[in-house]
Amino acid sequence: GVISDKVGDTDDINRSHELHEKCTPENLPDVVVACKYLLNELCNPFTLDEYILYWCENADLSQVSITSRSECYANLTSGNNRERGRAWTSMVCEANGKHGNQLTQCISEIAQFGWQDFLAIHKNGIVTSDGSQNTCGTPDSYTVSARGCDQGIRVEYLKDGSWYQEFFIPYDRPPCNNNLELNGRDNPNLFRYPIRFRQCALSSECLAANGCSPSPGVIT
């Protein structure tokens, strides 16, 4: 709710801050919404715990106030959806180096503005193979081809009856602000020929290597 700034004395100001702290958890997106923004918009109540397990096993928890990955999973699978959403919000804020007053402010900003604004400038906590937390990507940052057991989307164009790959979008580096902006100067083939977005199922070898972790999808 909206808290009035028309206060008359210090006690009123203190009461206003206390009320704000009580209201913040109620305004936070629930755990399913958090999952959709942090990992995959296809996340739903039936796959939620699988995604939570994936996040707890792959996130950088060095700055998070828990003692183990099993505790991470236990915290995010206990309580109602609002409580779980707040726990996940707190962990992501801490993974981004927010503690003390900054942690309170971080949680409050996500409650007020949502996950999309937060993730436009912060990270979701997942650590990539090179040891860094994943970030969003731009067309010029994507590789031309995907190798091995990479998960993601291939952007292809049809020329002379054959499909060619323009670039590959890794699932853990989605387009910044959820928008993929292209132009005819940098990607002329995508404007000259028919295009498609292709996501292939992983082989059994890849599934074993990835521990059968959830395979994110895409909506175009």
C-alpha positions in Angstrom: 0.0 0.0 0.0 0.9 3.7 -0.1 2.3 5.3 3.0 1.5 8.9 3.5 4.4 11.3 3.9 2.3 13.8 5.8 3.7 13.2 9.3 3.8 15.6 12.1 6.6 14.4 14.4 9.4 11.9 14.9 7.1 9.3 16.4 5.0 9.5 13.2 8.1 9.1 11.0 9.2 6.1 13.0 5.7 4.6 12.8 5.7 5.2 9.0 9.1 3.4 8.6 7.8 0.5 10.8 4.7 0.2 8.7 6.7 0.3 5.5 8.9 -2.6 6.8 5.7 -4.6 7.6 4.2 -3.9 4.1 7.3 -4.7 2.1 7.0 -8.6 2.4 3.3 -8.4 1.3 4.3 -6.4 -1.9 7.1 -8.8 -2.9 6.5 -11.0 -5.9 5.8 -14.6 -4.8 8.3 -17.5 -5.4 6.9 -18.5 -8.8 7.2 -15.0 -10.1 10.7 -14.9 -8.8 11.5 -18.2 -10.5 10.2 -16.9 -13.8 12.4 -13.8 -13.8 15.5 -15.4 -12.2 15.6 -18.6 -14.3 12.9 -19.2 -16.8 9.5 -17.7 -17.6 8.1 -21.2 -18.2 8.6 -22.0 -14.5 5.4 -23.1 -12.8 4.3 -24.6 -9.5 4.9 -28.1 -10.8 8.6 -27.4 -11.9 9.4 -24.8 -9.2 11.3 -27.1 -6.8 13.5 -28.4 -9.7 14.5 -24.8 -10.6 15.1 -23.9 -6.9 17.4 -27.0 -6.6 19.2 -25.9 -9.8 19.7 -22.3 -8.4 20.9 -23.5 -5.0 23.4 -25.9 -6.7 24.8 -23.3 -9.1 24.5 -19.9 -7.4 27.4 -18.1 -5.8 26.4 -18.3 -2.1 29.7 -17.0 -0.7 28.0 -13.8 0.4 24.7 -15.3 1.4 23.9 -15.8 5.1 23.3 -19.6 4.9 25.7 -22.4 5.8 25.1 -24.8 2.9 23.4 -25.5 -0.4 21.1 -27.9 1.4 20.0 -25.1 3.7 19.4 -22.9 0.6 17.1 -25.5 -0.8 15.3 -26.1 2.5 14.7 -22.3 3.0 13.3 -21.9 -0.5 11.0 -24.9 -0.3 9.5 -24.1 3.2 6.6 -21.8 4.0 4.0 -20.3 1.8 4.7 -18.7 -1.6 5.2 -15.2 -0.2 7.6 -16.4 2.5 9.6 -18.4 -0.1 9.6 -15.4 -2.4 11.0 -13.2 0.3 13.7 -15.7 1.2 14.8 -16.0 -2.5 14.7 -12.2 -2.8 16.9 -11.8 0.2 19.4 -14.4 -1.1 19.7 -12.8 -4.5 20.2 -9.4 -2.9 23.0 -10.8 -0.7 24.6 -12.6 -3.7 24.8 -9.1 -5.2 26.7 -7.9 -2.2 23.7 -6.2 -0.4 23.9 -6.4 3.4 22.6 -4.5 6.3 20.7 -1.3 5.3 21.5 -2.1 1.6 19.8 -5.5 1.9 16.7 -3.9 3.3 16.7 -1.3 0.5 17.3 -4.0 -2.1 14.3 -6.0 -1.0 12.2 -2.9 -0.8 13.1 -1.9 -4.4 12.2 -5.3 -5.7 8.9 -5.1 -3.9 8.3 -1.6 -5.4 9.6 -2.0 -8.9 9.7 -5.7 -9.6 12.4 -8.2 -10.7 12.7 -6.9 -14.3 14.2 -3.5 -13.2 16.5 -5.2 -10.7 17.9 -7.7 -13.2 18.5 -5.0 -15.8 21.5 -3.9 -13.6 22.1 -6.8 -11.2 22.8 -10.5 -11.5 20.6 -13.5 -10.7 23.4 -15.2 -8.7 24.1 -18.1 -11.0 27.8 -18.8 -11.6 28.9 -19.6 -15.2 31.7 -22.0 -16.1 34.3 -19.3 -16.0 33.5 -18.6 -12.4 31.7 -15.3 -12.9 28.0 -14.6 -12.3 26.0 -14.6 -15.5 24.8 -11.4 -17.1 22.6 -10.4 -19.9 23.9 -10.4 -23.5 23.7 -8.4 -26.7 23.9 -9.7 -30.3 27.5 -8.8 -30.7 28.4 -10.7 -27.5 27.0 -14.0 -28.7 29.1 -16.7 -30.3 28.4 -17.9 -33.8 28.0 -21.6 -32.8 27.1 -23.7 -29.8 29.3 -26.7 -28.9 29.1 -29.6 -26.6 26.2 -29.6 -24.1 25.4 -25.9 -24.2 21.8 -25.0 -23.6 20.1 -22.2 -25.4 18.6 -20.9 -28.7 20.1 -20.9 -32.1 19.2 -18.0 -34.4 19.3 -19.2 -38.0 18.5 -18.0 -41.5 17.5 -19.9 -44.6 19.7 -19.5 -47.7 19.7 -21.6 -50.9 17.6 -24.3 -49.2 19.9 -24.7 -46.1 19.8 -23.3 -42.6 22.8 -21.4 -41.3 23.4 -20.2 -37.8 23.8 -16.5 -37.2 24.5 -16.7 -33.5 23.7 -18.7 -30.3 21.9 -17.3 -27.2 23.0 -19.2 -24.1 20.1 -19.8 -21.6 22.1 -18.1 -18.8 22.8 -15.0 -20.8 19.5 -13.9 -22.1 19.1 -10.6 -24.1 19.4 -7.5 -21.9 16.0 -6.2 -20.7 14.5 -9.2 -22.4 14.8 -7.5 -25.8 16.9 -8.7 -28.8 17.6 -5.6 -31.0 19.0 -6.3 -34.4 19.9 -4.2 -37.4 20.6 -4.8 -41.1 24.2 -3.5 -40.8 25.4 -5.9 -38.2 23.2 -8.9 -39.1 22.3 -8.5 -42.8 21.4 -12.1 -43.3 18.6 -11.9 -40.8 17.0 -9.2 -42.8 17.6 -10.8 -46.3 16.4 -14.3 -45.6 13.7 -16.2 -43.6 14.8 -16.8 -40.0 13.9 -19.2 -37.2 14.7 -19.7 -33.5 15.7 -23.3 -32.9 16.1 -25.2 -29.6 17.3 -28.8 -29.8 16.8 -31.4 -27.1 20.0 -32.4 -25.4 21.5 -35.9 -26.0 21.5 -38.5 -23.3 25.2 -37.8 -22.8 24.5 -34.1 -22.3 21.7 -34.9 -19.8 24.0 -37.0 -17.8 26.7 -34.3 -17.8 24.2 -31.6 -16.8 22.7 -33.7 -14.0 19.3 -33.6 -15.7 19.0 -29.9 -14.7 15.9 -28.1 -16.1 16.2 -27.2 -19.7 14.9 -23.6 -20.2 12.6 -22.8 -23.1 11.8 -19.7 -25.1 8.7 -17.8 -26.1 9.0 -15.8 -29.3 
